[in-house]
């Protein structure tokens, strides 16, 4: 084989660029020659993997660029070597099976999240064996790391065109009949999967099709078959247009299903089906476009398909991206449900503000008895589990009474209102977004301050009054002196774990709000209120009564589940922490203020002469800030992530809000401008959506609703 002077000279790249080393040149020539002379199909695939692994796994991107350019130039300059390589390449490609590569790489292999996570985990530890004829083996062997994948994705258009000129043929897919056949089989397989998921019960119940035969998913298989059968008899443009109409019909139905999820609830299984169908339709469009545009050199659709396949082979074994993409939409729907239960906790006008004061005073009075009962429970030194049950039940009953009588407890609301903030951010842009965020943040701030102050004033006054009644009746303070000392010493912000415990309590407040949203979604998805209304018990007590019970359940499930779960989370957390040797406790601003007031009442007016009184007051202030900040902060972060708001936008929003606090502090403390009819921000009063709902990527999910 005669080489050009450029190809012979190891000190100079054929393009006149950075030279390759003699060792690299020799290796490339040997690998290329081995591939051309391989006697068997197995030897061909092994030599091909060695050749391109040597190129794509270079030590740096610069070395990769130099080596790849040299190899391409070497074949461009040496026609005999290029002809031998292309002949061996066509022979190998004719024996490869590519259906799995086209129809499975980057797409979920399981129908549930846990099995898919397990499969990917073991794939990373011990990859499954692949047949020599499996095209996925070549991709997985060459692009086996994020770095190699990114290098392929970053390849410039000019370099890709030169590489494609060597690996492709001017006649397109007519030169590779096996490859075209595999693409047809992949289209059929993917269409069957879309049809199966699209005609499932969960999707049919949320779609517009009344019968299966009218479903676009059912018709999609036939449309795909016609697209394949009419190849050669109908113009490519007409074939593509007709088939794309079927694709758009399926996508429209998917959009309708997502809209109906707002009212009908969402499960991880349904999220998986919708995201899998979206990804499958994307893959089919790439395959169809490649079949139609195969005469281009190279096809734009082919480059997009190759990028997706290279990325997908690596994604098949990655666990983190699977979990993140699956739970994005699920988290969004859950925080929206949580937010629906918390909108009435925001005071937008002076009337609502003073109403919050009244509700907070009532909540403080109720908390007096909650704190008194807890002090009695922990003073009896019950076994840890029994104590956790009793304390948790005490909390749960107190929170339920707050809910029933419309009372307010400070810091319980932020976890339920962060979704409203996220929705404002999602639906607004520019100055409108900033103004609404500022107004909302000011409303939250002054509402929480009113709730906290009302709680504290009421719980302190109530604790002193109860102690006086107890003293007059039993001639002793409600709290014994040793227990009173333990209470006020535990609240010192520097000499105790008050700050850490307050952070933990903020996390529990957020978690309880999330559980409430999950329970409401569970009830909606499984239509539990309808099941209650149709229960056979209605024959005995009347279906009208059963309907009232169902309506009550539907209206209260979120709030009640939040209250009950918060009660037992706060009751069991100290016991579980003690089991693991962690000195953690619960520090809620209102509850601990009540316990502190009982302890201070034991010492009477002399308490004001002790330094511990003021350190405990400082501890209560720390509790308020951390309870409120942690609870609302976590809920806001989760909601913003669920809406795909980027981190840079988080920083800009926070900076703007802090600036408004500095310039207009009064509006964050009191509603200076009365707005009795100010509406809660909604879709109808806002600007166009800035952050669109992302198209769900390929992922898998569990079959239980969340």
C-alpha positions as CSV (number, residue, x, y, z in Angstrom):
1,X,0.0,0.0,0.0
2,X,1.5,3.3,-1.1
3,X,1.3,6.1,1.5
4,X,1.5,9.7,0.7
5,X,4.5,11.7,2.1
6,X,2.2,13.3,4.6
7,X,1.0,10.0,6.0
8,X,4.5,8.6,6.1
9,X,6.0,11.4,8.1
10,X,5.4,10.6,11.8
11,X,6.5,14.1,12.9
12,X,3.8,15.9,11.1
13,X,0.0,15.5,11.2
14,X,-1.6,15.0,7.7
15,X,-3.5,18.3,8.3
16,X,-0.3,20.2,9.2
17,X,-1.4,20.4,12.8
18,X,0.1,18.9,16.0
19,X,2.1,15.8,15.3
20,X,1.5,12.4,16.8
21,X,4.2,10.3,18.4
22,X,5.8,7.4,16.4
23,X,4.4,5.0,18.9
24,X,0.8,6.3,18.4
25,X,1.3,6.2,14.6
26,X,2.5,2.6,14.8
27,X,-0.4,1.6,17.0
28,X,-3.0,3.1,14.8
29,X,-1.5,1.4,11.7
30,X,-1.4,-1.9,13.5
31,X,-4.9,-1.7,14.8
32,X,-6.3,-0.7,11.4
33,X,-4.4,-3.5,9.7
34,X,-5.6,-6.1,12.2
35,X,-9.1,-5.0,11.6
36,X,-8.8,-5.2,7.8
37,X,-7.1,-8.6,8.0
38,X,-9.3,-10.2,10.7
39,X,-10.3,-13.7,9.5
40,X,-13.4,-14.1,11.7
41,X,-16.3,-11.9,12.8
42,X,-15.1,-12.1,16.4
43,X,-11.7,-11.0,15.5
44,X,-13.2,-8.1,13.5
45,X,-15.2,-6.8,16.5
46,X,-12.2,-7.2,18.9
47,X,-9.9,-5.3,16.5
48,X,-12.5,-2.6,16.0
49,X,-12.9,-2.1,19.7
50,X,-9.1,-1.9,20.2
51,X,-8.8,0.7,17.4
52,X,-11.4,3.1,18.5
53,X,-10.8,2.6,22.3
54,X,-7.2,3.6,21.6
55,X,-8.5,6.8,20.0
56,X,-11.3,7.7,22.4
57,X,-9.5,6.9,25.6
58,X,-6.5,9.2,25.0
59,X,-5.2,10.9,28.0
60,X,-6.5,14.4,27.1
61,X,-9.0,16.0,24.7
62,X,-6.1,17.6,22.8
63,X,-4.5,14.2,22.3
64,X,-7.8,12.7,21.2
65,X,-8.3,15.4,18.6
66,X,-4.8,14.9,17.2
67,X,-5.0,11.1,17.1
68,X,-8.4,11.1,15.5
69,X,-7.4,13.7,12.9
70,X,-4.3,11.7,12.1
71,X,-6.2,8.4,11.7
72,X,-8.8,10.0,9.4
73,X,-6.1,11.7,7.4
74,X,-4.2,8.5,7.1
75,X,-7.2,6.8,5.5
76,X,-8.0,9.8,3.3
77,X,-4.5,9.8,1.9
78,X,-4.1,6.1,1.5
79,X,-6.9,4.9,-0.8
80,X,-6.0,1.2,-0.7
81,X,-6.0,1.2,3.1
82,X,-9.3,3.1,3.2
83,X,-10.8,0.7,0.7
84,X,-9.7,-2.3,2.8
85,X,-11.0,-0.7,6.0
86,X,-14.4,0.1,4.4
87,X,-14.8,-3.4,3.0
88,X,-14.1,-4.9,6.5
89,X,-16.4,-2.4,8.1
90,X,-19.3,-3.3,5.7
91,X,-18.7,-6.9,6.4
92,X,-18.8,-6.5,10.1
93,X,-21.8,-4.2,10.0
94,X,-23.7,-6.7,8.0
95,X,-23.3,-9.3,10.7
96,X,-24.1,-7.0,13.7
97,X,-27.5,-7.1,15.4
98,X,-28.6,-3.6,16.2
99,X,-32.2,-3.9,17.4
100,X,-31.2,-3.8,21.1
101,X,-29.0,-0.8,20.5
102,X,-31.8,1.1,18.7
103,X,-34.7,0.0,20.9
104,X,-33.2,-0.4,24.4
105,X,-30.0,1.7,24.9
106,X,-30.9,4.6,27.1
107,X,-34.5,3.4,27.6
108,X,-35.6,1.6,30.8
109,X,-35.4,-2.2,30.8
110,X,-37.7,-2.6,33.8
111,X,-41.3,-1.4,34.5
112,X,-40.6,-0.3,38.1
113,X,-38.0,2.0,39.8
114,X,-36.7,-0.5,42.4
115,X,-36.0,-3.3,39.9
116,X,-34.5,-0.9,37.5
117,X,-32.2,0.6,40.2
118,X,-31.2,-3.0,41.3
119,X,-30.5,-3.9,37.7
120,X,-28.3,-0.8,37.1
121,X,-26.5,-1.3,40.4
122,X,-25.4,-4.9,39.5
123,X,-24.6,-3.8,35.9
124,X,-22.0,-1.4,37.4
125,X,-20.5,-4.1,39.6
126,X,-20.7,-7.0,37.1
127,X,-21.8,-6.0,33.6
128,X,-24.0,-8.6,31.8
129,X,-22.3,-10.6,29.0
130,X,-23.1,-9.5,25.5
131,X,-23.0,-11.5,22.3
132,X,-20.2,-10.7,19.8
133,X,-22.9,-9.8,17.3
134,X,-24.6,-7.3,19.6
135,X,-23.9,-3.7,18.4
136,X,-24.4,-2.4,22.0
137,X,-21.2,-4.3,22.9
138,X,-19.1,-2.1,20.6
139,X,-20.6,1.1,22.0
140,X,-20.4,0.0,25.6
141,X,-16.7,-1.0,25.2
142,X,-15.6,2.2,23.4
143,X,-17.7,4.7,25.3
144,X,-17.4,3.3,28.8
145,X,-17.0,6.5,30.8
146,X,-18.6,9.9,31.0
147,X,-15.4,11.5,29.6
148,X,-15.4,9.4,26.5
149,X,-19.1,10.0,25.9
150,X,-18.7,13.7,26.3
151,X,-15.8,13.7,23.8
152,X,-18.0,12.1,21.2
153,X,-20.8,14.6,21.8
154,X,-18.3,17.5,21.6
155,X,-16.9,16.4,18.2
156,X,-17.1,19.3,15.7
157,X,-19.3,19.1,12.6
158,X,-16.4,19.2,10.2
159,X,-14.5,16.4,11.9
160,X,-17.7,14.3,12.2
161,X,-18.3,14.8,8.5
162,X,-14.8,13.5,7.7
163,X,-15.3,10.5,9.9
164,X,-18.7,9.7,8.5
165,X,-17.3,9.9,4.9
166,X,-15.1,6.9,5.9
167,X,-17.7,4.9,7.8
168,X,-20.7,5.7,5.6
169,X,-21.5,5.1,2.0
170,X,-22.9,7.5,-0.6
171,X,-25.7,5.0,-1.3
172,X,-26.9,5.3,2.3
173,X,-28.7,2.5,4.0
174,X,-29.1,0.6,0.7
175,X,-25.5,-0.5,1.2
176,X,-26.3,-1.8,4.7
177,X,-29.5,-3.9,4.4
178,X,-29.1,-5.5,7.8
179,X,-28.8,-2.1,9.5
180,X,-32.0,-0.9,7.7
181,X,-33.8,-4.1,8.7
182,X,-32.8,-3.6,12.3
183,X,-34.1,-0.1,12.3
184,X,-37.4,-1.3,11.0
185,X,-37.6,-3.9,13.7
186,X,-36.7,-1.3,16.3
187,X,-39.5,0.9,15.1
188,X,-42.0,-1.9,15.4
189,X,-40.8,-2.9,18.9
190,X,-40.9,0.7,20.2
191,X,-44.4,1.3,18.6
192,X,-45.7,-1.8,20.4
193,X,-44.3,-0.5,23.7
194,X,-46.0,2.9,23.3
195,X,-49.3,1.3,22.4
196,X,-49.1,-1.0,25.4
197,X,-48.4,1.8,27.9
198,X,-50.8,4.2,26.2
199,X,-53.7,1.7,26.5
200,X,-53.1,0.9,30.2
201,X,-55.9,1.6,32.7
202,X,-54.1,4.5,34.4
203,X,-53.6,6.3,31.1
204,X,-57.0,5.5,29.7
205,X,-58.7,6.9,32.8
206,X,-57.0,10.2,32.2
207,X,-57.3,10.4,28.4
208,X,-59.9,11.7,26.0
209,X,-60.5,8.4,24.2
210,X,-63.7,6.6,25.2
211,X,-62.8,3.4,23.5
212,X,-59.6,1.6,22.7
213,X,-60.0,1.5,19.0
214,X,-60.2,5.4,19.0
215,X,-57.0,5.7,21.1
216,X,-54.1,7.2,19.2
217,X,-51.8,4.8,21.0
218,X,-53.7,1.8,19.6
219,X,-53.6,3.3,16.1
220,X,-49.9,4.1,16.4
221,X,-48.8,0.5,15.7
222,X,-50.6,0.5,12.4
223,X,-49.3,3.9,11.4
224,X,-45.7,2.7,12.1
225,X,-46.3,-0.4,10.0
226,X,-47.5,1.6,7.1
227,X,-44.5,3.9,7.4
228,X,-42.2,0.9,7.0
229,X,-44.2,-0.9,4.3
230,X,-44.5,2.1,2.0
231,X,-40.8,2.6,1.8
232,X,-39.9,3.0,-1.8
233,X,-43.6,3.3,-3.0
234,X,-44.4,6.7,-1.4
235,X,-42.2,9.8,-1.4
236,X,-40.1,10.1,1.8
237,X,-41.7,13.5,2.7
238,X,-45.2,12.1,2.4
239,X,-44.4,9.0,4.5
240,X,-42.8,11.1,7.2
241,X,-45.7,13.6,7.3
242,X,-48.3,10.9,7.6
243,X,-46.4,9.1,10.3
244,X,-45.7,12.3,12.3
245,X,-49.4,13.0,12.4
246,X,-49.7,9.8,14.4
247,X,-46.8,10.8,16.6
248,X,-48.4,14.2,17.3
249,X,-51.7,12.6,18.2
250,X,-49.9,10.5,20.8
251,X,-48.1,13.5,22.2
252,X,-51.3,15.5,22.4
253,X,-52.9,12.7,24.4
254,X,-49.9,12.5,26.7
255,X,-50.3,16.3,27.4
256,X,-54.0,15.7,28.2
257,X,-53.1,12.9,30.6
258,X,-50.7,15.2,32.4
259,X,-53.3,17.9,32.7
260,X,-55.8,15.4,34.2
261,X,-53.1,14.3,36.7
262,X,-53.7,17.6,38.5
263,X,-57.1,16.4,39.6
264,X,-56.8,12.6,39.4
265,X,-53.5,12.2,41.3
266,X,-50.2,10.9,40.3
267,X,-48.2,7.7,40.9
268,X,-44.6,6.8,40.2
269,X,-45.8,4.0,37.9
270,X,-47.8,6.6,35.9
271,X,-44.9,9.0,35.8
272,X,-42.7,6.2,34.5
273,X,-45.2,5.3,31.7
274,X,-45.5,8.9,30.5
275,X,-41.7,9.6,30.6
276,X,-41.0,6.3,28.9
277,X,-43.5,7.0,26.2
278,X,-42.0,10.5,25.6
279,X,-38.5,9.1,25.4
280,X,-39.7,6.3,23.1
281,X,-41.4,8.7,20.7
282,X,-38.2,10.8,20.6
283,X,-36.2,7.7,19.7
284,X,-38.6,6.7,17.0
285,X,-38.5,10.2,15.4
286,X,-34.7,10.0,15.2
287,X,-34.9,6.5,13.7
288,X,-37.6,7.5,11.2
289,X,-35.7,10.7,10.2
290,X,-32.5,8.7,9.7
291,X,-34.4,6.3,7.4
292,X,-35.9,9.1,5.4
293,X,-32.7,11.3,5.2
294,X,-30.2,8.5,4.7
295,X,-28.8,9.9,1.5
296,X,-27.3,12.9,3.1
297,X,-23.6,12.8,3.9
298,X,-23.9,12.7,6.8
299,X,-27.5,12.9,7.9
300,X,-28.3,15.5,10.6
301,X,-30.8,13.0,12.0
302,X,-28.1,10.3,12.1
303,X,-25.8,12.5,14.1
304,X,-28.5,13.2,16.6
305,X,-29.4,9.4,16.8
306,X,-25.7,8.5,17.3
307,X,-25.3,11.1,20.1
308,X,-28.4,9.7,21.8
309,X,-27.2,6.1,21.5
310,X,-23.7,6.9,22.8
311,X,-25.2,8.7,25.7
312,X,-27.8,6.1,26.3
313,X,-25.4,3.2,26.6
314,X,-23.7,4.9,29.5
315,X,-27.0,6.0,31.0
316,X,-28.1,2.3,31.2
317,X,-25.9,1.7,34.2
318,X,-26.2,5.1,36.0
319,X,-28.4,5.1,39.1
320,X,-28.3,8.8,40.1
321,X,-29.7,10.2,36.9
322,X,-32.5,7.6,36.9
323,X,-33.7,8.6,40.4
324,X,-33.4,12.3,39.8
325,X,-35.3,12.3,36.5
326,X,-38.0,10.0,37.8
327,X,-38.9,11.9,40.9
328,X,-38.8,15.4,39.3
329,X,-42.4,15.4,38.2
330,X,-43.4,13.4,41.2
331,X,-41.9,15.9,43.5
332,X,-43.6,18.7,41.6
333,X,-47.1,17.2,42.0
334,X,-46.5,16.4,45.6
335,X,-45.4,19.9,46.6
336,X,-48.4,21.3,44.6
337,X,-50.7,19.2,46.7
338,X,-48.9,20.3,49.9
339,X,-49.2,23.9,48.8
340,X,-53.0,23.6,48.2
341,X,-53.3,22.9,51.9
342,X,-51.3,25.8,53.0
343,X,-52.6,28.8,51.0
344,X,-55.0,29.9,53.7
345,X,-52.1,30.3,56.2
346,X,-51.0,33.5,54.3
347,X,-52.3,36.8,55.5
348,X,-52.5,39.2,52.5
349,X,-54.5,42.0,54.1
350,X,-54.9,43.7,57.5
351,X,-58.1,41.9,58.1
352,X,-56.4,38.5,57.5
353,X,-53.4,39.7,59.6
354,X,-55.5,40.4,62.7
355,X,-57.4,37.2,62.1
356,X,-54.1,35.4,62.3
357,X,-53.4,37.1,65.6
358,X,-56.6,35.8,67.0
359,X,-56.0,32.3,65.7
360,X,-52.4,32.4,67.1
361,X,-53.7,33.5,70.5
362,X,-56.1,30.6,70.5
363,X,-53.4,28.2,69.4
364,X,-51.2,29.5,72.2
365,X,-53.9,28.8,74.8
366,X,-54.3,25.3,73.5
367,X,-50.6,24.8,73.6
368,X,-50.6,25.6,77.3
369,X,-52.4,22.3,77.9
370,X,-50.2,20.5,75.4
371,X,-47.0,21.6,77.2
372,X,-48.5,20.9,80.6
373,X,-49.4,17.3,79.6
374,X,-46.0,16.7,78.1
375,X,-44.3,17.9,81.3
376,X,-46.4,15.4,83.3
377,X,-45.6,12.6,80.9
378,X,-41.8,13.1,80.9
379,X,-41.9,13.7,84.7
380,X,-43.3,10.2,85.3
381,X,-40.2,8.6,83.6
382,X,-42.1,6.1,81.5
383,X,-40.2,3.5,79.4
384,X,-38.9,5.2,76.2
385,X,-41.3,3.6,73.8
386,X,-44.4,4.3,76.0
387,X,-43.2,7.8,76.6
388,X,-42.8,8.3,72.8
389,X,-46.4,7.0,72.2
390,X,-47.8,9.2,74.9
391,X,-45.9,12.4,73.9
392,X,-46.7,11.8,70.2
393,X,-50.4,11.2,70.9
394,X,-50.4,14.4,72.9
395,X,-48.9,16.4,70.1
396,X,-51.1,14.8,67.4
397,X,-54.3,15.5,69.4
398,X,-53.2,19.1,69.9
399,X,-52.5,19.6,66.3
400,X,-55.8,18.1,65.2
401,X,-57.6,20.4,67.6
402,X,-55.8,23.3,66.1
403,X,-57.0,22.2,62.7
404,X,-60.6,21.6,63.8
405,X,-61.0,25.0,65.5
406,X,-59.1,26.9,62.9
407,X,-56.3,27.9,65.3
408,X,-52.7,28.7,64.3
409,X,-49.3,27.4,65.4
410,X,-46.2,29.3,64.5
411,X,-43.8,27.7,62.0
412,X,-46.2,24.9,61.1
413,X,-47.3,26.8,58.0
414,X,-44.1,27.5,56.0
415,X,-43.7,23.9,54.8
416,X,-47.1,24.1,53.3
417,X,-46.7,27.5,51.6
418,X,-43.4,27.1,49.8
419,X,-45.1,25.5,46.8
420,X,-47.1,28.7,46.3
421,X,-43.8,30.6,46.2
422,X,-42.4,28.1,43.6
423,X,-45.6,28.5,41.5
424,X,-45.2,32.3,41.5
425,X,-41.6,31.9,40.3
426,X,-42.6,29.5,37.6
427,X,-45.4,31.6,36.2
428,X,-43.7,35.0,36.2
429,X,-40.7,36.7,34.8
430,X,-38.8,40.0,35.2
431,X,-40.2,42.7,37.4
432,X,-43.5,41.0,37.8
433,X,-41.8,38.0,39.3
434,X,-39.7,40.1,41.7
435,X,-42.7,42.1,42.8
436,X,-44.8,39.1,43.5
437,X,-42.0,37.3,45.3
438,X,-41.5,40.3,47.5
439,X,-45.1,40.7,48.3
440,X,-45.4,37.0,49.0
441,X,-42.3,36.9,51.2
442,X,-43.5,40.0,53.1
443,X,-46.9,38.3,53.7
444,X,-45.2,35.1,54.9
445,X,-42.8,37.1,57.2
446,X,-45.5,39.2,58.9
447,X,-47.9,36.3,59.1
448,X,-45.3,34.1,60.8
449,X,-44.3,36.9,63.2
450,X,-47.9,37.5,64.1
451,X,-48.4,33.8,64.7
452,X,-45.3,33.5,66.8
453,X,-46.0,36.5,68.9
454,X,-49.6,35.5,69.4
455,X,-48.6,32.0,70.4
456,X,-45.9,33.2,72.8
457,X,-48.0,35.9,74.5
458,X,-50.9,33.4,75.0
459,X,-48.8,30.4,76.0
460,X,-46.8,32.5,78.6
461,X,-49.9,34.1,80.1
462,X,-51.7,30.8,80.1
463,X,-48.8,28.9,81.7
464,X,-48.6,31.5,84.5
465,X,-52.3,31.4,85.1
466,X,-52.4,27.6,85.2
467,X,-49.5,27.6,87.6
468,X,-51.3,30.1,89.9
469,X,-54.4,28.0,89.9
470,X,-52.4,24.8,90.6
471,X,-50.5,26.6,93.4
472,X,-53.7,27.8,95.0
473,X,-55.2,24.3,94.8
474,X,-52.3,22.0,95.7
475,X,-49.9,24.5,97.4
476,X,-47.1,23.7,95.1
477,X,-45.9,24.8,91.7
478,X,-47.0,22.8,88.6
479,X,-43.4,22.0,87.8
480,X,-41.1,20.8,90.5
481,X,-37.8,22.7,91.0
482,X,-35.4,20.0,89.6
483,X,-37.5,19.7,86.5
484,X,-37.8,23.5,86.1
485,X,-34.0,23.7,86.3
486,X,-33.6,21.1,83.5
487,X,-36.1,22.9,81.3
488,X,-34.6,26.4,81.4
489,X,-31.0,25.0,81.2
490,X,-31.9,23.0,78.1
491,X,-33.0,26.2,76.3
492,X,-29.6,28.1,76.6
493,X,-28.6,28.6,72.9
494,X,-24.8,28.2,73.6
495,X,-24.7,25.8,76.5
496,X,-27.0,23.3,75.0
497,X,-28.0,21.7,71.6
498,X,-30.9,24.1,71.2
499,X,-29.8,25.3,67.8
500,X,-29.3,21.8,66.4
501,X,-32.6,20.6,67.9
502,X,-34.4,23.5,66.4
503,X,-32.9,22.7,62.9
504,X,-34.1,19.1,63.4
505,X,-37.6,20.3,64.3
506,X,-37.7,22.4,61.2
507,X,-36.8,19.3,59.1
508,X,-39.7,17.4,60.8
509,X,-42.1,20.3,60.1
510,X,-41.2,20.1,56.4
511,X,-41.4,16.3,56.3
512,X,-44.9,16.3,57.9
513,X,-46.1,18.7,55.2
514,X,-44.7,16.5,52.5
515,X,-46.4,13.5,54.1
516,X,-49.7,15.4,54.1
517,X,-49.3,16.1,50.3
518,X,-48.4,12.5,49.7
519,X,-51.5,11.2,51.6
520,X,-53.8,13.5,49.7
521,X,-52.3,12.4,46.4
522,X,-52.7,8.8,47.4
523,X,-56.4,9.3,48.2
524,X,-57.0,11.2,45.0
525,X,-55.2,8.7,42.8
526,X,-57.0,5.7,44.3
527,X,-60.3,7.6,44.4
528,X,-60.8,6.8,48.1
529,X,-63.5,9.4,48.6
530,X,-65.5,7.8,45.8
531,X,-65.0,4.4,47.4
532,X,-66.3,5.7,50.7
533,X,-69.3,7.2,49.0
534,X,-70.1,3.9,47.3
535,X,-69.4,1.7,50.3
536,X,-72.1,-1.0,51.0
537,X,-72.5,0.5,54.4
538,X,-74.6,3.1,52.7
539,X,-77.5,0.7,52.5
540,X,-77.8,0.8,56.3
541,X,-77.0,4.4,57.2
542,X,-77.9,6.0,53.8
543,X,-75.8,7.0,50.9
544,X,-76.3,10.7,51.6
545,X,-74.4,10.2,54.9
546,X,-71.7,8.2,53.2
547,X,-71.3,11.0,50.7
548,X,-70.9,13.5,53.5
549,X,-68.3,11.3,55.1
550,X,-66.5,11.1,51.8
551,X,-66.6,14.9,51.4
552,X,-65.2,15.3,54.9
553,X,-62.4,12.8,54.2
554,X,-61.6,14.5,50.9
555,X,-61.4,17.9,52.6
556,X,-59.4,16.9,55.6
557,X,-57.1,14.1,54.6
558,X,-54.1,16.4,53.9
559,X,-54.4,18.5,57.1
560,X,-55.1,15.5,59.3
561,X,-52.4,13.4,58.0
562,X,-49.9,16.3,58.4
563,X,-51.0,16.9,62.0
564,X,-50.9,13.3,63.0
565,X,-47.6,12.5,61.3
566,X,-46.0,15.7,62.8
567,X,-47.2,14.7,66.3
568,X,-45.6,11.2,66.1
569,X,-42.5,12.4,64.3
570,X,-41.9,14.8,67.2
571,X,-42.7,12.2,69.8
572,X,-40.5,9.4,68.5
573,X,-37.5,11.3,67.2
574,X,-35.9,11.9,70.6
575,X,-36.4,8.2,71.5
576,X,-34.9,7.0,68.2
577,X,-32.0,9.4,68.6
578,X,-31.4,8.1,72.1
579,X,-31.4,4.5,70.8
580,X,-28.5,5.4,68.6
581,X,-26.7,7.4,71.4
582,X,-27.5,10.8,69.9
583,X,-28.5,13.5,72.5
584,X,-31.2,15.1,70.2
585,X,-34.5,16.5,71.2
586,X,-37.4,18.5,69.8
587,X,-37.3,22.3,70.1
588,X,-40.5,23.9,68.8
589,X,-40.8,27.6,69.5
590,X,-44.4,27.6,70.9
591,X,-44.3,24.2,72.7
592,X,-40.9,24.9,74.4
593,X,-42.0,28.5,75.3
594,X,-44.9,26.9,77.2
595,X,-42.6,24.5,79.0
596,X,-40.2,27.4,79.8
597,X,-43.1,29.6,81.1
598,X,-44.2,26.8,83.5
599,X,-40.6,26.5,84.7
600,X,-40.2,30.2,85.2
601,X,-43.5,30.4,87.0
602,X,-42.1,28.1,89.7
603,X,-39.6,30.9,90.7
604,X,-42.2,33.7,90.4
605,X,-41.1,37.3,90.1
606,X,-37.6,36.5,91.2
607,X,-37.0,34.7,87.9
608,X,-36.4,38.2,86.3
609,X,-33.3,38.6,88.4
610,X,-31.6,35.4,87.0
611,X,-29.5,35.4,83.9
612,X,-30.9,32.0,82.8
613,X,-34.3,33.7,82.1
614,X,-32.8,35.9,79.4
615,X,-30.6,33.2,77.9
616,X,-33.7,31.0,77.6
617,X,-35.5,33.9,75.9
618,X,-32.6,34.1,73.5
619,X,-32.9,30.4,72.9
620,X,-36.6,30.8,72.1
621,X,-35.7,33.5,69.5
622,X,-33.1,31.1,68.0
623,X,-35.8,28.4,67.8
624,X,-38.2,30.7,66.0
625,X,-35.7,31.7,63.4
626,X,-34.4,28.1,62.8
627,X,-37.9,26.4,62.9
628,X,-39.1,28.9,60.3
629,X,-36.0,29.2,58.2
630,X,-35.2,25.5,57.9
631,X,-38.8,24.4,57.3
632,X,-39.5,27.0,54.7
633,X,-36.0,26.8,53.2
634,X,-36.1,23.1,52.6
635,X,-39.7,23.3,51.2
636,X,-38.7,26.1,48.9
637,X,-35.6,24.4,47.7
638,X,-37.6,21.2,46.9
639,X,-40.3,23.1,45.2
640,X,-37.9,25.1,43.1
641,X,-36.0,22.0,42.1
642,X,-39.3,20.3,41.2
643,X,-40.0,23.2,38.8
644,X,-36.5,23.0,37.4
645,X,-35.6,26.6,38.5
646,X,-31.8,26.8,38.1
647,X,-29.4,27.5,41.0
648,X,-28.4,30.8,39.5
649,X,-32.0,31.9,39.7
650,X,-32.2,30.8,43.4
651,X,-29.3,33.2,44.2
652,X,-30.8,36.1,42.3
653,X,-34.1,35.7,44.0
654,X,-32.5,35.5,47.4
655,X,-30.4,38.5,46.7
656,X,-33.4,40.5,45.6
657,X,-35.5,39.5,48.6
658,X,-32.7,40.5,51.0
659,X,-32.4,43.8,49.3
660,X,-36.1,44.5,49.7
661,X,-35.9,43.6,53.4
662,X,-33.1,46.3,53.8
663,X,-35.0,48.9,51.8
664,X,-38.5,48.3,53.1
665,X,-38.3,46.4,56.5
666,X,-41.7,47.6,57.7
667,X,-43.7,45.8,55.1
668,X,-42.2,42.5,56.4
669,X,-43.4,43.2,59.9
670,X,-46.9,44.8,59.3
671,X,-49.3,45.2,56.4
672,X,-48.7,49.0,55.9
673,X,-50.9,49.1,52.8
674,X,-54.3,47.7,53.4
675,X,-55.4,45.4,50.5
676,X,-58.6,43.7,51.6
677,X,-59.4,42.3,48.2
678,X,-55.9,41.4,47.1
679,X,-56.1,38.0,45.3
680,X,-53.7,35.2,45.8
681,X,-51.4,35.1,42.8
682,X,-52.8,32.6,40.3
683,X,-52.3,31.5,36.7
684,X,-54.9,34.0,35.4
685,X,-53.1,37.1,37.0
686,X,-49.6,36.3,36.0
687,X,-47.3,36.6,33.0
688,X,-46.4,33.8,30.7
689,X,-44.7,30.8,32.2
690,X,-40.9,31.2,32.3
691,X,-39.9,27.7,33.2
692,X,-41.7,25.1,31.2
693,X,-42.4,21.6,32.3
694,X,-39.5,19.5,31.0
695,X,-40.0,16.5,28.9
696,X,-39.5,13.6,31.2
697,X,-36.4,11.6,30.3
698,X,-36.2,7.8,30.2
699,X,-36.6,6.4,33.7
700,X,-38.4,3.9,35.7
701,X,-40.6,4.2,38.8
702,X,-42.3,2.2,41.4
703,X,-45.8,0.9,41.1
704,X,-47.0,2.5,44.4
705,X,-48.4,6.0,44.2
706,X,-46.5,8.8,45.9
